C-alpha cells in the first residue's frame, strides 16, 4: 500500500451535539502528517457534523479536503473507487456506536465496507470510547484485506497532552501518526505492515498510561507528606490528622487512568497489508 497512490483517508469526527475542538485538532494533526508524506488533500475526506466554515477557521490545514456529513458516511464508503481506504474515528463512542446525528453501528459500517466493489485494502482505526463493540465481526471477503484496529476495548479511550501537543489529544491516534511518519519494523521481517503499526500503537499508548500513573502516584505521595507536615505544624490531633489525610487521599486518588487495551481484528490481513 502506497498512501500517496490509489488511497483515500476518511476521518470520522462526528457528534450528535457539538463536535469538540480537541477532536478536530486531532484530525488536523493527522492531516498535516499525511500531507507531509505526500498525500494530496483531494484524497482526504472529513466526515463531520460541524459546519465546514467553522472547521476551516479552527483547522486551516484542512483546506482543500472533502467534507461530508455523518449521514453521508456509509454511502461515501460504499462508492469509493480507489484500491485502498484508511478510516480513522476520533469522537465520542458508547455501546450504541460512534456518536453522530444517527449512531454509526458496527454492522452497517462493516457492510458498507464489504459491499464496496473496488477496495482491496481497508484499515479502520477506532479511537473512540468502547471501541470493542466493533471487534468480533466478520471481515472476510475474497481477495480483500480488511483490518479493524481499536484504541481500547470496553473502556474509555484516553486523551492526554502528549509529545508536546498543547491540547488533550487521542494518544492512540498520535501513535498511529508517529508510526506513519517513521515506520518501525517491529516483527523484523523486513516489511512495514499493519501488524507493526498495531504493535507500535499498543506499546505507545500503554507507555503513556504508565507514565501518567507514575506521575499520579508521585503527586499523591508528595501531597501526603506536605499535608502531614502542615497538620503537624498547626498542632492538629492525631485523630484529626488521620481524618484529614483520608479525605485528601480520597480526593487525590479519585482520578483513575483508563487502561488502554488496543486490539486488532483479522491478523492475517494485518500481515498482508504492507506500506511502501
PyMOL commands that set and color helices and strands:
alter all, ss='L'
color gray80, all
select helices_A, chain A and resi 21-36+41-43+52-58+60-62+70-79+106-114+131-134+171-181+194-233+238-252+267-272
alter helices_A, ss='H'
color red, helices_A
select strands_A, chain A and resi 7-13+44-48+66-68+84-89+93-94+97-98+121-126+145-150+159-160+169-170+263-265
alter strands_A, ss='S'
color yellow, strands_A
deselect
rebuild
show_as cartoon
